[in-house]
Amino acid sequence: MEERAFDRSGQHASVIGLGTWQLGADWGDVDDTEALAVLEAAAEAGVTFFDTADVYGDGRSEQTIATFLRSRPELDITVATKMGRRAEQLPENYVLDNFRAWNDRSRRNLGTDVLDLVQLHCPPTPVYSSDEVFDALDTLVAEERIKAYGVSVETCAEALTALARPNVASVQIILNPFRMKPLAEVLPAARKAGVGIIARVPLASGLLSGKYTEDTVFAADDHRSFNRHGEAFDQGETFSGVDYATGVEAAAEFAALAPEGYTPAQLALGWIVRQPGVTTVIPGARSPEQARANAATAALPDLSDATLDAITELYERRIKAQVEGRW
């Protein structure tokens, strides 16, 4: 599979990565055997970038990745984790002592002395403007606790603020055919700065797979049930912030645009990886079959201009007004 570089850190990622939130929590139950099978399938399909966080299953996702990598020491996989969401979301909690403690926990969970890439996990907006925060992150690199650091953001404005920091290696942001705003400023600025873009929520929490209807019922412990209106965390993390009824209708239109040989999910992933400036996209997978299908997107033919234009038209007609003013 094609690999792309994080220019500032010298690290690499397969263009299709693997998001592992679902292996920890908030997507219904995934047992340990199935979780390890997902990681195996992704790696066998050429995925070399796993994204996780210390709060996914209270560390379960990190621990599962560690178990898998111990069994496959020959693999060259970059593991990106995140920190910050284990504490109350106050800017004053983003300090060096807390960073060290959070990193130490992730190092234990992942079974490593040095973390590959640590991202601030959608912290309060003022954090991105704090010199002390980025000085502390530089200290973690100097102490060889982490190789590099980045940020995960909710808004384009937060991304642009972070991009001005000289040692930020990556920006993780929601980007998909139902969330196109980052194309205008964030991706061009990242390319100019040499900062990698990690595209998350690529299927709009599954909407873009075309599998859901207005009657679909999600488990009570699935964020698609309990966070539709931002009850637990930012609403944009669930269905990209699109209201469910609109999303289902628009997703049906989107699915009809898939060319021969593409599934709707692969169309969404293919659209993302073809955006200039994207380093990797991190779809989740609840089964080995999903992991393999996601990875297979990298080998599909290019999308036609007509298909790309139709995707843009759909976004502008059905989705743009709901999401661009907020994120």
N, C-alpha and C positions, 0 to 999 in steps of 0.2 A: 504494500500500500504506500501511496505517496506520503512522505513526511515533510513537515514544514518546521522552520526554526523560530525560536524565540531569540531574536537577534541580540538583545541586551544580556541574556544569560548564557547563550550558547547551547541551550537545551533544545530538544526536538519533541515533536508530537506527530503521531499519525493524523492525517486529515480528518478521519473519523475516530474519535476517542470513545470513551465509555464514562457516562455519569453513573455514580453508584449511590445516590440518595435512596433509590428504591431498594437497595440491598440492606439498608439500615432500618428505615421506618417511613411512615407517612404515605405509603402506597399500598396498604394492605400487607398481608403476610407473605414473606419469601423465606423458605427454610434454608438452613445452612448448606445443605447438599445442592439445592438449586442455585443458590448464590455463587458457590464455587464453580458450578457448571457454566454459569453465565460468564464469569471471568475467564475460564478456560476457552470457551467458544470465541470470545472476543480476541484473546491473544492469538489463538490459532488462525483467526481471520486477518491478522496483521495489525491489530490495535496495539499501540505502544504508549497510550496516554490514558491513565485512570484519574478521574476527578472524584474526590471525596470530601468529608468535613468531619470535624470532631464531634458534631452534634447529630450526625446521621446514626440513629439508633443508639445514641449516647456512646459512640465509639465502636459500635458493632461493624459498621461498614469498613472502618480502618482496620479492625482486627481481622475481618474476613479477607481483605486484600493481603494482609501480612501472611495469613495462613496459606493463601494461594501462592504468593511469591516464594515462600520457603520451599514449596514443593516444585517450583520451576526456577531455580537459581540462574539458569542460562538465559532467561529473558531479560531484555533491556527495556524496561518499562519506566517511564516517568510518572511518579505519583504526585498529584497536586492535592493538598488538603487545604482546609480553611480553619480560621479561628475567630473567636469573638462572640459567638452566639451562646456560649455557655454562661455569660454574665449578663446582668441587666444592661439594657442598651442605653448607656450613658457615655458621653465622650470621655469622662474622667476615668472610666475603666480601661481605656486603651493606653496602657502604660507598660513600660519595659518589664516590671516584675510579673505582671499578669501574662504578658507575651511569653516569658520564659516558662511560666507554669503551664500554660496551654500547650506550648511546644513540647515540653517534657512529656506531657500526657500523650500527645500524638506520636512522639518518638517511641514511647512504650507500646502504644497500640499497633504501630506499623513495624515495630521490631527493627528500627534503624537508628543509627547515631545522628545522621544528618538528613533532614527532610529535603526533598527535591525542590518543592515549590510550595510556599505557604501564602495563602490569600486572606486578606481581611474580608470577613464574611458579611458583606452588606452592612457595614457599621453606620452609626448616625452620620448624617451629612457633614457636620463640622469636623469629623475625624480626617477627612480628605485634605483639609486645609491646615492641619497641625504639623508644624515642623518637628515637634517632639515625637510624634508618632513615627514619622519616617526616619528620624534619627535612631529611634529604638529598633526599627526594622533593620537598619544598617548595622546596628550592634549585633543583632542575631546572626547576620551573615558573618561578621568579623569573628564572632565566637564559635563559628562553624556548627551552629545548631541547624541552620538552613542554608541551602545553596542559593536560593533566590526567593524573591517575594513579588506578589502582585495584589490586585484588589478585585473583589467581586462587587458589582454596583447594581443599583436599581435604576438609576436615571442616566441619561446622556450627559447631563451637567456634571454629575459626580465623576463620570468617566473622563471628561475633558479636564477636570481639576486634577485627577490622578495622573493623567498623561504628562502633566507638566513636571512631575517628580522624576529626577534623572535616573533613579535606580529601580523604578517600577518595571518589572519584566513582562507583566501580563495584565490585561483587563478582561474580566469575565463579565459578559453582559447578555441579556436576553435578546436574541436575534432569530427571527423566523419569518415566514411569509405573512404572519399576523402581527409582526412587530418590526417594521422597517425603518423606524426613525434613526437608528445608529448609522445607517448608510450615508446620511447627509454630511455629518461632521465627524463622528467618532472614528469610523474606520479610516477615512483619509488622514486624520490626525495621528492615529496609531501607526499607520504605514510610514508617515514622515518621521515619527519618533523612534521607529524600530521596536515598537511594543507589540507583543503578541495579543491577538484577540481570541478568546475562548468563548464560543457561542453556546449559551445554555438555553434550556427550555425550548429545544429546536422543534418539537412537535406540538407546542402549545398544550402541554400536559396530556398529550394523546389526541387532542382534537384533530390535528392534521393527519392522523392515521386514517380518518374517515370511518372509524369503527363505531362511533358513538351516535346515539339518537337522543331525542328529548326524554325518552323513557329509561335510558341507561341509569342503573343504580350503582353507586360506588360505596365501598365499605365505610363504616363509621370512622375508622382510623385512617382513612385515605384523605389527604388534604383536598382532594377534589370534592369531598363532601363538607369538610369542616372549615375550609378557608376560601370559599367562593367570593366572599365579600371582604376579605382581609381580616377575618376574625383572629387569626393566630400569627400571621406575618404579612408581609406586603402582598396585596391582592394580585399584583402583577406576576407573582410566581405561580399562580393557579390559572390555567387557561390563558396565560399572557395578559390577564386583566380584561379579557373580552367576556361579556355576559354569555352564559352558557347557551341560551336559545339562539342568539345571533351566531355564536361560534359554530354550533351544529349545522345551521343552514349554510354558513359560508364554507365550512369544511366539506359539505357535499358538493358545492360548486368547485372547490379546489380539487377534490378527488377526480372530478370529471376532466381536469386538465392534464392528468398523468399520461404521458406518452407510452406507447407500447414498450413493455419491458420494465416499466417503473411501477412500484406501488405508490399510493399517495404519500406514505411516510418517506419513501426514498426520494420522491419529488421534493419534499420539504428539505430534506438533508442535502440533496443535490443543489437546490437553489442556494442554500447557505454557503456551501464550500466553494461555490463559484463567485462569491462576493469578494472583490479585491480587499485584502487586509485580514481576512479570516485565517487564523492559524489552524484551529481545530474546532470541531463541533462535538458536543458531548451528550448524545442521546442516552437515555437509560434503557435498560432491557430487563424484563422479568423472566425471560427464558433464553436458553441457548439459541433457539430459532430466531428470536428477535435480534439478538446480538449479531448473528451471522448476516441477517438481512440488512441490518444497519450498515455493517462493514462493507457489504457488497455494493453499496451505493458508489463507493470510490471508483469502481471499475465500469460504471455505466456510461453510455454515450453522453456527450454534451447536450444540454437542453437548447432547443431552438429559440431564436429571438421571439417568435410568435408565442411560445409557451411562457417565456419570461415576461413579455408584455402583458399577457393575460393574467398572470399572477399579480403584477403591479396594479392592473385595473381592478381586480377583485379587492385587493387591499384598500385601495383608495375609495372604492364604492361602499364597501361593507364594514371595514374595520378601523380605518385611520381616525375617524372622529372620536372613537371610544378610547384610544390609547395614547395618541401623540401628545395630548395636552398634559398628561400625568407623568409620563416617563421619558 
